[in-house]
Amino acid sequence: MPPDPGPNPRVRAVSSFAVEADGGSRGNPGPAGYGAVVKDADGQVVAEAAESIGHATNNVAEYRGLIAGLEALVALGAEGSAVTVRMDSKLVIEQMAGRWKVKHEGLRPLALEAAALARRFRVTWTWIPREKNTHADRLANEAMDAAARGEKWQAKTLPATGSATKSVTGLITGSGTGSVTDAAADSAAGFSTGSAGTSVTTRVEPSETVASSESSESGGTGWMARPSLRPTSLILLRHGETRLSVDKRFSGLGDPSLTDVGLAQAEAVASRLSRKPYEIDAIVSSPLTRARQTAEAVAARTGVAVSVEEDLRETDFGAWEGHTFAEIQKRWPRELAAWLADPEVAPPGGESFATTALRVERARARIIEAHQGRTVLVVSHVTPIKLLVRSALDAPPQALYRMYLDLACLSVIDYYADGPCVMRSFNDTAHLQS
């Protein structure tokens, strides 16, 4: 894969842009897709994006189109620019402008993701009639038609005459920069995604197409060129042992304290985090006692104060609190089967993983916004940490059931403002081995 040539200086110089986006579903819900086009101040098309997204509703597809258009602007290096967003979806425009509430739970993650992207620009939200949104509508239909033929959408309106075109596949998949749920938005809410992936085409000058390998900087992460800005690093720490974890019982909003072993685990991880190469700038903890005790142990070693984030609490397991898996399987077999099959399903009297994902994503967005470019220790629980990992990896909901987190383990995710988020480690318990 050729090295990333970096931001396009020709595009960066433009002070204003327009994004036109649309989405549709043939059945509502049914086979769905979106299209988005970015135009400069002169009305010239500088980027197009489209994708078939599998089975979804019109509103989901419309939000996905908006997100793709804003992501295309980020890829062009246009952050801080004045942007007019034009869509024929009254719902999306009014919700993004803050005049209408987002009442549908399945749309909330998408609205949060779009809002997070929009904050990187100076956006004006404008509704337009459908006949004035034909470009984006055409792209959405092209993507759906291509998927129906088993093909991948390709841009057709950015000719190479006088300039070269650079096609970037997979840029707009939600796995990047402060996206609110990274594709968790629709996957956690039970939406399936297409296999074709998003194709984005931008117009650049010939000299800006591909840099030679000799001119690229070394030291990137694997095959990925190193992003230019310092990341915000979240060190995710699961709390230490409690009496419920000893017996492998569901432990949600019940508030047990750490056992003596749990306190020793907290001290062990605190000792590790107080030494190089770790330099903790902030500590944010779940409000529950077991997490607070673990966080305070690190605070005592590092001298960094602990702040509490309510949305980092564990999932509410309702009637299952304090029970083992075997007990639940015997007493609530149907409810358990439904819960394991669908993240939208909650335990009796409890909270679904989809609902937990929404508040955990809100917490993540607040933490990153408050501590940009710094290292933050986040002390939480199994479910919130798994949800953050799944989101960072853009993994399907079923991935939640295929991760194992030890007590007092560490996982690290770097969030770049100008690139993707990167999973650096997972379930690290080296500090407990001695």
Secondary structure, DSSP 8 states (H G I E B T S, - for coil): ------S-HHHHT--EEEEEEEEEESSSSEEEEEEEEEEETTS-EEEEEEEEEEEE-HHHHHHHHHHHHHHHHHHTT-TT-EEEEEES-HHHHHHHTTSS----TTTHHHHHHHHHHHTTSEEEEEE--GGG-HHHHHHHHHHHHHHHTT------S---TTSEEEEEESSSSS-STT-SSTTHHHHTTT----SS--EEEEEE-GGGS---GGGS-S--BTTB---SS--EEEEEEE---BHHHHTTB--SS----B-HHHHHHHHHHHHHHTSTT----EEEE-SSHHHHHHHHHHHHHH---EEE-GGGS----GGGTT-BHHHHHHH-HHHHHHHHH-TT---TTS--HHHHHHHHHHHHHHHHHHTTTSEEEEEE-HHHHHHHHHHHHT--GGGGGG----TT-EEEEEE-TTS-EEEEEEEE-GGG--
